[in-house]
């Protein structure tokens, strides 16, 4: 794991933590209030667990990207983020919808916000790793 990996990991973690706060505390606060009977009260939330999850997800999101990095720039990152978003956001949003009595609108918002998050994180990783013609040339042969 090189310097770009560690920089990418930190960037992904910070952006993920900020995005999750923004989405859950600002954009979806009314949705959570409308379904408050389903959630722990704020004072009982285990916030440390969320940050541990973000740390682990950021590490592996960056790790998988680094293993498949082809040096193709921003489109490569967007594609990677879209694929990962389809896996992660779909399973989280719709898996929860299938097992809890949440409104479909909340599941859809989770899915869309998640997909946007992962595409953006993929683009950020591609920016950190940069375009590398040598990597792309070696993998084409």
The first five atom37 places (N, CA, C, CB, O) and aatype in JSON, in Angstrom:
{
  "aatype": [20, 20, 20, 20, 20, 20, 20, 20, 20, 20, 20, 20, 20, 20, 20, 20, 20, 20, 20, 20, 20, 20, 20, 20, 20, 20, 20, 20, 20, 20, 20, 20, 20, 20, 20, 20, 20, 20, 20, 20, 20, 20, 20, 20, 20, 20, 20, 20, 20, 20, 20, 20, 20, 20, 20, 20, 20, 20, 20, 20, 20, 20, 20, 20, 20, 20, 20, 20, 20, 20, 20, 20, 20, 20, 20, 20, 20, 20, 20, 20, 20, 20, 20, 20, 20, 20, 20, 20, 20, 20, 20, 20, 20, 20, 20, 20, 20, 20, 20, 20, 20, 20, 20, 20, 20, 20, 20, 20, 20, 20, 20, 20, 20, 20, 20, 20, 20, 20, 20, 20, 20, 20, 20, 20, 20, 20, 20, 20, 20, 20, 20, 20, 20, 20, 20, 20, 20, 20, 20, 20, 20],
  "atom_mask": [
    [1, 1, 1, 1, 1],
    [1, 1, 1, 1, 1],
    [1, 1, 1, 1, 1],
    [1, 1, 1, 1, 1],
    [1, 1, 1, 1, 1],
    [1, 1, 1, 1, 1],
    [1, 1, 1, 1, 1],
    [1, 1, 1, 1, 1],
    [1, 1, 1, 1, 1],
    [1, 1, 1, 1, 1],
    [1, 1, 1, 1, 1],
    [1, 1, 1, 1, 1],
    [1, 1, 1, 1, 1],
    [1, 1, 1, 1, 1],
    [1, 1, 1, 1, 1],
    [1, 1, 1, 1, 1],
    [1, 1, 1, 1, 1],
    [1, 1, 1, 1, 1],
    [1, 1, 1, 1, 1],
    [1, 1, 1, 1, 1],
    [1, 1, 1, 1, 1],
    [1, 1, 1, 1, 1],
    [1, 1, 1, 1, 1],
    [1, 1, 1, 1, 1],
    [1, 1, 1, 1, 1],
    [1, 1, 1, 1, 1],
    [1, 1, 1, 1, 1],
    [1, 1, 1, 1, 1],
    [1, 1, 1, 1, 1],
    [1, 1, 1, 1, 1],
    [1, 1, 1, 1, 1],
    [1, 1, 1, 1, 1],
    [1, 1, 1, 1, 1],
    [1, 1, 1, 1, 1],
    [1, 1, 1, 1, 1],
    [1, 1, 1, 1, 1],
    [1, 1, 1, 1, 1],
    [1, 1, 1, 1, 1],
    [1, 1, 1, 1, 1],
    [1, 1, 1, 1, 1],
    [1, 1, 1, 1, 1],
    [1, 1, 1, 1, 1],
    [1, 1, 1, 1, 1],
    [1, 1, 1, 1, 1],
    [1, 1, 1, 1, 1],
    [1, 1, 1, 1, 1],
    [1, 1, 1, 1, 1],
    [1, 1, 1, 1, 1],
    [1, 1, 1, 1, 1],
    [1, 1, 1, 1, 1],
    [1, 1, 1, 1, 1],
    [1, 1, 1, 1, 1],
    [1, 1, 1, 1, 1],
    [1, 1, 1, 1, 1],
    [1, 1, 1, 1, 1],
    [1, 1, 1, 1, 1],
    [1, 1, 1, 1, 1],
    [1, 1, 1, 1, 1],
    [1, 1, 1, 1, 1],
    [1, 1, 1, 1, 1],
    [1, 1, 1, 1, 1],
    [1, 1, 1, 1, 1],
    [1, 1, 1, 1, 1],
    [1, 1, 1, 1, 1],
    [1, 1, 1, 1, 1],
    [1, 1, 1, 1, 1],
    [1, 1, 1, 1, 1],
    [1, 1, 1, 1, 1],
    [1, 1, 1, 1, 1],
    [1, 1, 1, 1, 1],
    [1, 1, 1, 1, 1],
    [1, 1, 1, 1, 1],
    [1, 1, 1, 1, 1],
    [1, 1, 1, 1, 1],
    [1, 1, 1, 1, 1],
    [1, 1, 1, 1, 1],
    [1, 1, 1, 1, 1],
    [1, 1, 1, 1, 1],
    [1, 1, 1, 1, 1],
    [1, 1, 1, 1, 1],
    [1, 1, 1, 1, 1],
    [1, 1, 1, 1, 1],
    [1, 1, 1, 1, 1],
    [1, 1, 1, 1, 1],
    [1, 1, 1, 1, 1],
    [1, 1, 1, 1, 1],
    [1, 1, 1, 1, 1],
    [1, 1, 1, 1, 1],
    [1, 1, 1, 1, 1],
    [1, 1, 1, 1, 1],
    [1, 1, 1, 1, 1],
    [1, 1, 1, 1, 1],
    [1, 1, 1, 1, 1],
    [1, 1, 1, 1, 1],
    [1, 1, 1, 1, 1],
    [1, 1, 1, 1, 1],
    [1, 1, 1, 1, 1],
    [1, 1, 1, 1, 1],
    [1, 1, 1, 1, 1],
    [1, 1, 1, 1, 1],
    [1, 1, 1, 1, 1],
    [1, 1, 1, 1, 1],
    [1, 1, 1, 1, 1],
    [1, 1, 1, 1, 1],
    [1, 1, 1, 1, 1],
    [1, 1, 1, 1, 1],
    [1, 1, 1, 1, 1],
    [1, 1, 1, 1, 1],
    [1, 1, 1, 1, 1],
    [1, 1, 1, 1, 1],
    [1, 1, 1, 1, 1],
    [1, 1, 1, 1, 1],
    [1, 1, 1, 1, 1],
    [1, 1, 1, 1, 1],
    [1, 1, 1, 1, 1],
    [1, 1, 1, 1, 1],
    [1, 1, 1, 1, 1],
    [1, 1, 1, 1, 1],
    [1, 1, 1, 1, 1],
    [1, 1, 1, 1, 1],
    [1, 1, 1, 1, 1],
    [1, 1, 1, 1, 1],
    [1, 1, 1, 1, 1],
    [1, 1, 1, 1, 1],
    [1, 1, 1, 1, 1],
    [1, 1, 1, 1, 1],
    [1, 1, 1, 1, 1],
    [1, 1, 1, 1, 1],
    [1, 1, 1, 1, 1],
    [1, 1, 1, 1, 1],
    [1, 1, 1, 1, 1],
    [1, 1, 1, 1, 1],
    [1, 1, 1, 1, 1],
    [1, 1, 1, 1, 1],
    [1, 1, 1, 1, 1],
    [1, 1, 1, 1, 1],
    [1, 1, 1, 1, 1],
    [1, 1, 1, 1, 1],
    [1, 1, 1, 1, 1],
    [1, 1, 1, 1, 1],
    [1, 1, 1, 1, 1]
  ],
  "atom_positions": [
    [[0.84, -1.17, 0.0], [0.0, 0.0, 0.0], [0.89, 1.23, 0.0], [-0.96, 0.0, 1.21], [1.69, 1.45, 0.91]],
    [[0.72, 2.02, -1.02], [1.58, 3.17, -1.2], [0.93, 4.45, -0.67], [1.95, 3.34, -2.67], [-0.16, 4.43, -0.09]],
    [[1.62, 5.55, -0.89], [1.16, 6.86, -0.4], [-0.21, 7.23, -0.98], [2.19, 7.94, -0.75], [-1.06, 7.76, -0.26]],
    [[-0.43, 6.95, -2.26], [-1.73, 7.27, -2.87], [-2.86, 6.5, -2.2], [-1.71, 6.97, -4.38], [-3.96, 7.02, -2.01]],
    [[-2.58, 5.26, -1.83], [-3.6, 4.47, -1.13], [-4.0, 5.16, 0.16], [-3.08, 3.05, -0.85], [-5.19, 5.34, 0.41]],
    [[-3.04, 5.53, 0.97], [-3.34, 6.12, 2.28], [-4.01, 7.49, 2.14], [-2.06, 6.25, 3.1], [-4.91, 7.82, 2.92]],
    [[-3.58, 8.27, 1.16], [-4.24, 9.56, 0.92], [-5.68, 9.31, 0.48], [-3.47, 10.4, -0.16], [-6.6, 9.95, 0.99]],
    [[-5.88, 8.39, -0.45], [-7.22, 8.06, -0.92], [-8.11, 7.56, 0.21], [-7.16, 7.02, -2.01], [-9.27, 7.96, 0.31]],
    [[-7.58, 6.71, 1.06], [-8.32, 6.17, 2.19], [-8.79, 7.29, 3.12], [-7.44, 5.17, 2.97], [-9.95, 7.31, 3.53]],
    [[-7.9, 8.22, 3.45], [-8.26, 9.33, 4.33], [-9.31, 10.23, 3.68], [-7.0, 10.16, 4.7], [-10.27, 10.64, 4.32]],
    [[-9.11, 10.54, 2.4], [-10.08, 11.38, 1.67], [-11.45, 10.7, 1.65], [-9.6, 11.65, 0.21], [-12.46, 11.34, 1.93]],
    [[-11.48, 9.42, 1.32], [-12.76, 8.69, 1.27], [-13.42, 8.69, 2.64], [-12.54, 7.23, 0.77], [-14.62, 8.92, 2.75]],
    [[-12.66, 8.42, 3.69], [-13.23, 8.4, 5.04], [-13.82, 9.75, 5.41], [-12.15, 8.01, 6.07], [-14.96, 9.82, 5.89]],
    [[-13.08, 10.82, 5.2], [-13.56, 12.15, 5.58], [-14.8, 12.55, 4.79], [-12.45, 13.19, 5.37], [-15.76, 13.08, 5.35]],
    [[-14.78, 12.31, 3.5], [-15.93, 12.67, 2.66], [-17.13, 11.79, 3.01], [-15.59, 12.53, 1.16], [-18.26, 12.28, 3.08]],
    [[-16.91, 10.51, 3.24], [-18.0, 9.61, 3.6], [-18.64, 10.05, 4.92], [-17.49, 8.16, 3.7], [-19.87, 10.11, 5.02]],
    [[-17.83, 10.34, 5.92], [-18.36, 10.75, 7.22], [-19.16, 12.06, 7.09], [-17.22, 10.92, 8.25], [-20.24, 12.19, 7.67]],
    [[-18.62, 13.02, 6.34], [-19.32, 14.29, 6.15], [-20.62, 14.07, 5.38], [-18.41, 15.3, 5.41], [-21.66, 14.6, 5.76]],
    [[-20.57, 13.3, 4.3], [-21.76, 13.04, 3.48], [-22.84, 12.35, 4.3], [-21.39, 12.18, 2.25], [-24.02, 12.71, 4.2]],
    [[-22.46, 11.36, 5.09], [-23.45, 10.65, 5.9], [-24.09, 11.58, 6.92], [-22.79, 9.46, 6.62], [-25.3, 11.5, 7.16]],
    [[-23.31, 12.46, 7.51], [-23.87, 13.45, 8.44], [-24.85, 14.35, 7.7], [-22.76, 14.29, 9.09], [-25.97, 14.56, 8.16]],
    [[-24.44, 14.88, 6.56], [-25.27, 15.79, 5.79], [-26.59, 15.11, 5.38], [-24.51, 16.27, 4.53], [-27.66, 15.69, 5.57]],
    [[-26.51, 13.93, 4.85], [-27.7, 13.22, 4.39], [-28.62, 12.9, 5.57], [-27.31, 11.93, 3.65], [-29.82, 13.18, 5.52]],
    [[-28.06, 12.3, 6.61], [-28.91, 11.82, 7.7], [-29.36, 12.9, 8.67], [-28.18, 10.77, 8.47], [-30.49, 12.84, 9.17]],
    [[-28.53, 13.88, 8.94], [-28.91, 14.92, 9.9], [-29.64, 16.09, 9.25], [-27.68, 15.44, 10.62], [-30.38, 16.81, 9.93]],
    [[-29.45, 16.27, 7.95], [-30.07, 17.43, 7.29], [-31.15, 16.97, 6.31], [-29.01, 18.26, 6.55], [-32.33, 17.24, 6.51]],
    [[-30.75, 16.28, 5.24], [-31.69, 15.95, 4.17], [-32.8, 14.99, 4.6], [-30.94, 15.35, 3.02], [-33.94, 15.12, 4.15]],
    [[-32.49, 14.03, 5.46], [-33.48, 13.02, 5.82], [-34.05, 13.2, 7.22], [-32.86, 11.66, 5.7], [-34.76, 12.31, 7.71]],
    [[-33.77, 14.3, 7.88], [-34.23, 14.48, 9.26], [-35.76, 14.4, 9.36], [-33.75, 15.82, 9.8], [-36.27, 13.82, 10.32]],
    [[-36.48, 14.96, 8.41], [-37.95, 14.9, 8.45], [-38.44, 13.46, 8.27], [-38.56, 15.8, 7.35], [-39.41, 13.05, 8.9]],
    [[-37.75, 12.68, 7.41], [-38.12, 11.28, 7.22], [-37.92, 10.49, 8.5], [-37.3, 10.65, 6.08], [-38.75, 9.64, 8.86]],
    [[-36.83, 10.75, 9.2], [-36.56, 10.05, 10.45], [-37.54, 10.47, 11.54], [-35.12, 10.3, 10.91], [-37.97, 9.65, 12.35]],
    [[-37.89, 11.73, 11.55], [-38.87, 12.21, 12.53], [-40.22, 11.54, 12.31], [-39.01, 13.74, 12.46], [-40.91, 11.19, 13.26]],
    [[-40.61, 11.37, 11.05], [-41.89, 10.76, 10.72], [-41.93, 9.27, 11.07], [-42.19, 10.94, 9.24], [-43.01, 8.69, 11.21]],
    [[-40.77, 8.66, 11.2], [-40.7, 7.23, 11.53], [-39.93, 7.0, 12.84], [-40.03, 6.44, 10.38], [-39.3, 5.96, 13.02]],
    [[-39.99, 7.97, 13.74], [-39.16, 7.94, 14.95], [-39.39, 6.71, 15.83], [-39.4, 9.17, 15.77], [-38.51, 6.35, 16.61]],
    [[-40.54, 6.08, 15.71], [-40.82, 4.88, 16.51], [-39.9, 3.72, 16.11], [-42.28, 4.47, 16.35], [-39.78, 2.75, 16.86]],
    [[-39.25, 3.81, 14.95], [-38.39, 2.73, 14.47], [-36.93, 2.86, 14.92], [-38.43, 2.69, 12.96], [-36.18, 1.88, 14.86]],
    [[-36.52, 4.04, 15.38], [-35.11, 4.32, 15.63], [-34.83, 4.51, 17.12], [-34.67, 5.56, 14.85], [-35.73, 4.83, 17.9]],
    [[-33.59, 4.3, 17.48], [-33.16, 4.62, 18.84], [-33.27, 6.13, 19.03], [-31.69, 4.13, 19.11], [-33.1, 6.89, 18.07]],
    [[-33.56, 6.58, 20.24], [-33.5, 8.02, 20.49], [-32.05, 8.51, 20.28], [-34.0, 8.36, 21.95], [-31.1, 7.74, 20.47]],
    [[-31.89, 9.75, 19.9], [-30.54, 10.28, 19.6], [-29.55, 9.99, 20.72], [-30.61, 11.78, 19.36], [-28.41, 9.62, 20.46]],
    [[-29.99, 10.16, 21.96], [-29.06, 9.95, 23.08], [-28.64, 8.5, 23.24], [-29.69, 10.44, 24.37], [-27.68, 8.21, 23.96]],
    [[-29.34, 7.57, 22.6], [-28.98, 6.16, 22.66], [-28.25, 5.67, 21.4], [-30.23, 5.33, 22.87], [-27.83, 4.52, 21.33]],
    [[-28.11, 6.55, 20.42], [-27.41, 6.16, 19.18], [-25.96, 5.82, 19.52], [-27.47, 7.32, 18.11], [-25.35, 6.47, 20.37]],
    [[-25.44, 4.85, 18.88], [-24.05, 4.4, 19.09], [-23.2, 5.0, 17.97], [-23.94, 2.82, 19.12], [-22.82, 4.3, 17.03]],
    [[-22.92, 6.28, 18.08], [-22.25, 7.03, 17.02], [-20.87, 6.47, 16.69], [-22.14, 8.48, 17.41], [-20.44, 6.51, 15.54]],
    [[-20.17, 5.96, 17.69], [-18.85, 5.38, 17.43], [-18.9, 4.23, 16.44], [-18.25, 4.9, 18.73], [-17.97, 4.04, 15.66]],
    [[-19.99, 3.47, 16.47], [-20.14, 2.35, 15.53], [-20.21, 2.87, 14.1], [-21.41, 1.53, 15.86], [-19.62, 2.27, 13.2]],
    [[-20.93, 3.97, 13.9], [-21.03, 4.54, 12.55], [-19.63, 4.89, 12.01], [-21.93, 5.81, 12.56], [-19.3, 4.57, 10.87]],
    [[-18.82, 5.54, 12.85], [-17.49, 5.94, 12.38], [-16.57, 4.74, 12.17], [-16.85, 6.89, 13.37], [-15.72, 4.77, 11.29]],
    [[-16.74, 3.7, 12.95], [-15.99, 2.46, 12.73], [-16.4, 1.85, 11.39], [-16.22, 1.46, 13.88], [-15.55, 1.38, 10.63]],
    [[-17.68, 1.84, 11.1], [-18.18, 1.33, 9.82], [-17.6, 2.16, 8.67], [-19.74, 1.35, 9.77], [-17.14, 1.6, 7.68]],
    [[-17.62, 3.49, 8.79], [-17.07, 4.36, 7.73], [-15.58, 4.07, 7.54], [-17.28, 5.85, 8.08], [-15.09, 4.07, 6.41]],
    [[-14.87, 3.83, 8.63], [-13.44, 3.55, 8.55], [-13.19, 2.24, 7.78], [-12.82, 3.46, 9.97], [-12.35, 2.2, 6.89]],
    [[-13.91, 1.21, 8.14], [-13.74, -0.09, 7.48], [-14.16, -0.01, 6.01], [-14.55, -1.19, 8.21], [-13.46, -0.51, 5.13]],
    [[-15.31, 0.62, 5.75], [-15.77, 0.75, 4.36], [-14.8, 1.57, 3.53], [-17.17, 1.39, 4.32], [-14.52, 1.22, 2.38]],
    [[-14.28, 2.65, 4.09], [-13.33, 3.5, 3.36], [-12.07, 2.73, 3.02], [-12.98, 4.74, 4.18], [-11.54, 2.85, 1.91]],
    [[-11.58, 1.95, 3.97], [-10.38, 1.17, 3.73], [-10.6, 0.2, 2.56], [-9.98, 0.39, 5.0], [-9.81, 0.18, 1.62]],
    [[-11.67, -0.58, 2.62], [-11.88, -1.59, 1.58], [-12.34, -1.0, 0.26], [-12.89, -2.59, 2.06], [-12.02, -1.54, -0.8]],
    [[-13.07, 0.1, 0.29], [-13.44, 0.79, -0.94], [-12.18, 1.23, -1.67], [-14.36, 2.02, -0.63], [-12.06, 1.07, -2.88]],
    [[-11.23, 1.79, -0.92], [-9.96, 2.23, -1.49], [-9.1, 1.04, -1.9], [-9.2, 3.12, -0.49], [-8.46, 1.07, -2.95]],
    [[-9.07, 0.01, -1.08], [-8.27, -1.18, -1.36], [-8.7, -1.84, -2.67], [-8.38, -2.18, -0.2], [-7.85, -2.15, -3.51]],
    [[-9.99, -2.05, -2.85], [-10.48, -2.69, -4.07], [-10.16, -1.81, -5.28], [-12.01, -2.94, -3.97], [-9.75, -2.32, -6.32]],
    [[-10.34, -0.49, -5.15], [-10.0, 0.41, -6.26], [-8.52, 0.27, -6.62], [-10.33, 1.88, -5.89], [-8.16, 0.19, -7.79]],
    [[-7.67, 0.24, -5.6], [-6.22, 0.18, -5.85], [-5.81, -1.11, -6.57], [-5.45, 0.31, -4.53], [-4.84, -1.11, -7.33]],
    [[-6.54, -2.19, -6.33], [-6.21, -3.47, -6.96], [-6.62, -3.51, -8.43], [-6.88, -4.6, -6.22], [-6.01, -4.22, -9.23]],
    [[-7.65, -2.75, -8.8], [-8.12, -2.76, -10.18], [-7.76, -1.51, -10.95], [-9.59, -2.94, -10.2], [-8.17, -1.35, -12.1]],
    [[-6.98, -0.62, -10.33], [-6.63, 0.66, -10.94], [-5.97, 0.47, -12.3], [-5.7, 1.45, -10.01], [-4.97, -0.24, -12.43]],
    [[-6.56, 1.12, -13.31], [-6.05, 1.0, -14.68], [-5.45, 2.3, -15.2], [-7.16, 0.56, -15.6], [-4.94, 2.34, -16.32]],
    [[-5.48, 3.37, -14.41], [-4.89, 4.64, -14.83], [-5.69, 5.39, -15.87], [-3.53, 4.39, -15.36], [-5.13, 6.16, -16.64]],
    [[-7.01, 5.17, -15.91], [-7.85, 5.78, -16.95], [-8.52, 7.07, -16.51], [-8.89, 4.81, -17.39], [-9.32, 7.63, -17.26]],
    [[-8.23, 7.55, -15.31], [-8.74, 8.84, -14.87], [-10.15, 8.81, -14.3], [-8.71, 9.77, -16.01], [-10.64, 7.78, -13.83]],
    [[-10.79, 9.98, -14.35], [-12.09, 10.21, -13.72], [-13.18, 9.22, -14.19], [-12.53, 11.62, -14.0], [-13.94, 8.72, -13.35]],
    [[-13.28, 8.92, -15.49], [-14.31, 7.95, -15.89], [-14.15, 6.59, -15.2], [-14.29, 7.76, -17.4], [-15.13, 5.92, -14.89]],
    [[-12.91, 6.19, -14.98], [-12.67, 4.92, -14.29], [-13.21, 4.99, -12.86], [-11.16, 4.6, -14.27], [-13.82, 4.03, -12.38]],
    [[-12.98, 6.1, -12.19], [-13.48, 6.26, -10.83], [-15.0, 6.32, -10.77], [-12.91, 7.52, -10.22], [-15.6, 5.74, -9.86]],
    [[-15.61, 7.01, -11.72], [-17.08, 7.09, -11.76], [-17.69, 5.71, -11.99], [-17.55, 8.07, -12.86], [-18.68, 5.34, -11.36]],
    [[-17.09, 4.96, -12.89], [-17.58, 3.6, -13.18], [-17.45, 2.71, -11.94], [-16.8, 2.98, -14.38], [-18.38, 1.99, -11.58]],
    [[-16.29, 2.76, -11.3], [-16.06, 1.98, -10.09], [-17.07, 2.38, -9.0], [-14.61, 2.17, -9.58], [-17.67, 1.52, -8.36]],
    [[-17.25, 3.68, -8.8], [-18.19, 4.15, -7.79], [-19.62, 3.72, -8.09], [-18.12, 5.65, -7.69], [-20.37, 3.38, -7.18]],
    [[-19.99, 3.74, -9.38], [-21.34, 3.31, -9.76], [-21.53, 1.83, -9.46], [-21.59, 3.58, -11.26], [-22.55, 1.44, -8.89]],
    [[-20.57, 1.0, -9.83], [-20.69, -0.44, -9.57], [-20.76, -0.73, -8.07], [-19.5, -1.19, -10.19], [-21.6, -1.51, -7.62]],
    [[-19.88, -0.09, -7.31], [-19.89, -0.3, -5.86], [-21.18, 0.25, -5.25], [-18.67, 0.36, -5.2], [-21.74, -0.35, -4.32]],
    [[-21.64, 1.37, -5.75], [-22.89, 1.96, -5.26], [-24.08, 1.05, -5.52], [-23.12, 3.3, -5.91], [-24.96, 0.92, -4.67]],
    [[-24.1, 0.44, -6.69], [-25.21, -0.48, -6.99], [-25.2, -1.66, -6.01], [-25.11, -0.98, -8.45], [-26.27, -2.11, -5.58]],
    [[-24.04, -2.15, -5.67], [-23.95, -3.26, -4.72], [-24.33, -2.79, -3.31], [-22.52, -3.86, -4.72], [-25.21, -3.37, -2.67]],
    [[-23.65, -1.74, -2.84], [-23.8, -1.34, -1.45], [-25.09, -0.58, -1.16], [-22.63, -0.48, -1.05], [-25.77, -0.87, -0.18]],
    [[-25.44, 0.38, -2.01], [-26.64, 1.17, -1.75], [-27.91, 0.33, -1.95], [-26.68, 2.41, -2.67], [-28.87, 0.49, -1.2]],
    [[-27.91, -0.54, -2.93], [-29.07, -1.39, -3.16], [-29.3, -2.31, -1.97], [-28.91, -2.21, -4.44], [-30.41, -2.43, -1.45]],
    [[-28.22, -2.97, -1.53], [-28.38, -3.93, -0.43], [-28.78, -3.23, 0.87], [-27.08, -4.71, -0.22], [-29.6, -3.76, 1.62]],
    [[-28.22, -2.05, 1.14], [-28.56, -1.35, 2.37], [-30.0, -0.82, 2.31], [-27.59, -0.19, 2.62], [-30.79, -1.08, 3.22]],
    [[-30.33, -0.09, 1.26], [-31.64, 0.56, 1.18], [-32.78, -0.45, 1.05], [-31.67, 1.52, 0.0], [-33.74, -0.41, 1.81]],
    [[-32.66, -1.34, 0.09], [-33.76, -2.25, -0.17], [-33.76, -3.46, 0.75], [-33.72, -2.71, -1.59], [-34.81, -4.06, 0.99]],
    [[-32.61, -3.83, 1.25], [-32.57, -4.87, 2.27], [-33.28, -4.41, 3.54], [-31.12, -5.28, 2.59], [-34.01, -5.17, 4.16]],
    [[-33.05, -3.16, 3.9], [-33.73, -2.6, 5.07], [-35.23, -2.46, 4.8], [-33.13, -1.22, 5.45], [-36.06, -2.78, 5.66]],
    [[-35.57, -2.0, 3.61], [-36.99, -1.85, 3.24], [-37.71, -3.21, 3.32], [-37.13, -1.26, 1.8], [-38.87, -3.28, 3.73]],
    [[-37.03, -4.26, 2.94], [-37.63, -5.59, 2.99], [-37.8, -6.12, 4.4], [-36.81, -6.54, 2.2], [-38.63, -7.01, 4.63]],
    [[-37.03, -5.61, 5.35], [-37.07, -6.17, 6.7], [-37.65, -5.23, 7.76], [-35.7, -6.56, 7.1], [-37.94, -5.67, 8.87]],
    [[-37.83, -3.98, 7.44], [-38.37, -3.01, 8.41], [-39.54, -2.25, 7.78], [-37.27, -2.02, 8.88], [-39.59, -2.08, 6.56]],
    [[-40.46, -1.81, 8.59], [-41.62, -1.09, 8.05], [-41.34, 0.39, 7.77], [-42.78, -1.2, 9.02], [-42.01, 1.28, 8.29]],
    [[-40.33, 0.63, 6.94], [-40.03, 2.02, 6.55], [-40.8, 2.34, 5.27], [-38.49, 2.23, 6.34], [-41.12, 1.44, 4.49]],
    [[-41.09, 3.61, 5.04], [-41.75, 3.98, 3.79], [-40.83, 3.74, 2.6], [-42.2, 5.45, 3.82], [-39.61, 3.86, 2.71]],
    [[-41.43, 3.39, 1.47], [-40.63, 3.18, 0.26], [-39.83, 4.43, -0.09], [-41.52, 2.79, -0.91], [-38.7, 4.34, -0.57]],
    [[-40.4, 5.6, 0.15], [-39.71, 6.85, -0.18], [-38.38, 6.98, 0.55], [-40.6, 8.05, 0.15], [-37.42, 7.51, 0.0]],
    [[-38.3, 6.49, 1.79], [-37.04, 6.53, 2.53], [-36.03, 5.56, 1.91], [-37.27, 6.19, 4.02], [-34.85, 5.9, 1.77]],
    [[-36.47, 4.38, 1.56], [-35.57, 3.41, 0.92], [-35.03, 3.98, -0.39], [-36.3, 2.07, 0.65], [-33.83, 3.87, -0.67]],
    [[-35.89, 4.58, -1.17], [-35.46, 5.18, -2.44], [-34.44, 6.3, -2.21], [-36.66, 5.71, -3.21], [-33.45, 6.39, -2.92]],
    [[-34.69, 7.14, -1.23], [-33.74, 8.23, -0.91], [-32.4, 7.65, -0.46], [-34.32, 9.16, 0.18], [-31.35, 8.13, -0.88]],
    [[-32.44, 6.64, 0.41], [-31.18, 6.0, 0.83], [-30.42, 5.48, -0.38], [-31.46, 4.85, 1.82], [-29.22, 5.68, -0.5]],
    [[-31.13, 4.81, -1.27], [-30.49, 4.26, -2.46], [-29.87, 5.37, -3.31], [-31.51, 3.46, -3.29], [-28.7, 5.28, -3.69]],
    [[-30.63, 6.41, -3.61], [-30.13, 7.49, -4.47], [-28.98, 8.25, -3.83], [-31.26, 8.47, -4.81], [-27.97, 8.52, -4.48]],
    [[-29.12, 8.61, -2.55], [-28.03, 9.29, -1.86], [-26.79, 8.39, -1.79], [-28.47, 9.71, -0.43], [-25.67, 8.87, -1.95]],
    [[-27.0, 7.11, -1.57], [-25.87, 6.17, -1.53], [-25.18, 6.06, -2.87], [-26.34, 4.81, -1.09], [-23.95, 6.08, -2.94]],
    [[-25.96, 5.95, -3.92], [-25.37, 5.84, -5.26], [-24.56, 7.09, -5.6], [-26.46, 5.63, -6.32], [-23.45, 6.99, -6.12]],
    [[-25.1, 8.26, -5.3], [-24.36, 9.51, -5.53], [-23.07, 9.52, -4.71], [-25.24, 10.75, -5.17], [-22.01, 9.9, -5.21]],
    [[-23.17, 9.1, -3.46], [-22.0, 9.06, -2.59], [-20.89, 8.2, -3.19], [-22.37, 8.54, -1.21], [-19.74, 8.64, -3.27]],
    [[-21.21, 6.99, -3.61], [-20.18, 6.08, -4.1], [-19.6, 6.52, -5.44], [-20.74, 4.69, -4.23], [-18.4, 6.35, -5.68]],
    [[-20.42, 7.1, -6.31], [-19.87, 7.64, -7.56], [-18.89, 8.76, -7.24], [-21.01, 8.14, -8.49], [-17.8, 8.82, -7.8]],
    [[-19.29, 9.67, -6.34], [-18.4, 10.78, -5.96], [-17.11, 10.26, -5.32], [-19.12, 11.73, -4.99], [-16.03, 10.78, -5.6]],
    [[-17.22, 9.25, -4.47], [-16.01, 8.7, -3.84], [-15.1, 8.04, -4.87], [-16.4, 7.68, -2.76], [-13.88, 8.15, -4.77]],
    [[-15.68, 7.36, -5.84], [-14.88, 6.77, -6.92], [-14.16, 7.83, -7.72], [-15.76, 5.94, -7.84], [-12.99, 7.66, -8.06]],
    [[-14.85, 8.93, -8.02], [-14.23, 10.04, -8.75], [-13.09, 10.64, -7.92], [-15.28, 11.13, -9.09], [-12.02, 10.95, -8.46]],
    [[-13.31, 10.8, -6.62], [-12.24, 11.34, -5.76], [-11.03, 10.41, -5.75], [-12.76, 11.54, -4.33], [-9.89, 10.88, -5.82]],
    [[-11.26, 9.12, -5.66], [-10.13, 8.18, -5.7], [-9.38, 8.26, -7.01], [-10.62, 6.74, -5.47], [-8.15, 8.25, -7.03]],
    [[-10.11, 8.34, -8.11], [-9.46, 8.46, -9.42], [-8.64, 9.74, -9.48], [-10.51, 8.45, -10.56], [-7.56, 9.76, -10.08]],
    [[-9.13, 10.81, -8.87], [-8.37, 12.06, -8.84], [-7.1, 11.92, -8.01], [-9.24, 13.2, -8.28], [-6.04, 12.43, -8.38]],
    [[-7.2, 11.21, -6.89], [-6.01, 10.99, -6.05], [-5.0, 10.13, -6.79], [-6.41, 10.31, -4.71], [-3.8, 10.43, -6.79]],
    [[-5.46, 9.07, -7.42], [-4.55, 8.16, -8.13], [-4.05, 8.77, -9.43], [-5.24, 6.84, -8.42], [-2.94, 8.47, -9.87]],
    [[-4.85, 9.62, -10.05], [-4.43, 10.29, -11.28], [-4.5, 9.38, -12.49], [-3.04, 10.82, -11.13], [-4.69, 8.17, -12.4]],
    [[-4.33, 10.02, -13.61], [-4.31, 9.3, -14.89], [-2.87, 8.83, -15.11], [-4.81, 10.21, -16.08], [-1.93, 9.62, -15.0]],
    [[-2.71, 7.57, -15.41], [-1.37, 7.03, -15.56], [-1.3, 6.2, -16.84], [-0.98, 6.16, -14.33], [-1.73, 5.05, -16.88]],
    [[-0.76, 6.79, -17.87], [-0.69, 6.13, -19.18], [0.14, 4.84, -19.11], [-0.07, 7.08, -20.23], [-0.14, 3.89, -19.83]],
    [[1.14, 4.8, -18.23], [1.96, 3.59, -18.12], [1.14, 2.41, -17.62], [3.14, 3.83, -17.17], [1.28, 1.3, -18.14]],
    [[0.29, 2.62, -16.62], [-0.55, 1.55, -16.08], [-1.51, 1.09, -17.17], [-1.32, 2.02, -14.8], [-1.68, -0.11, -17.37]],
    [[-2.14, 2.02, -17.86], [-3.11, 1.67, -18.9], [-2.45, 0.9, -20.04], [-3.77, 2.93, -19.45], [-3.04, -0.04, -20.57]],
    [[-1.21, 1.28, -20.43], [-0.5, 0.63, -21.5], [-0.1, -0.8, -21.11], [0.73, 1.44, -21.88], [-0.24, -1.71, -21.92]],
    [[0.38, -0.99, -19.9], [0.81, -2.3, -19.45], [-0.38, -3.26, -19.41], [1.48, -2.22, -18.07], [-0.23, -4.42, -19.77]],
    [[-1.53, -2.81, -18.98], [-2.7, -3.68, -18.85], [-3.34, -4.0, -20.2], [-3.72, -3.05, -17.94], [-4.09, -4.97, -20.29]],
    [[-3.08, -3.21, -21.22], [-3.67, -3.48, -22.54], [-2.95, -4.63, -23.25], [-3.61, -2.22, -23.42], [-3.54, -5.3, -24.09]],
    [[-1.7, -4.86, -22.92], [-0.94, -5.91, -23.6], [-1.18, -7.27, -23.04], [0.51, -5.61, -23.55], [-0.61, -8.25, -23.53]]
  ]
}
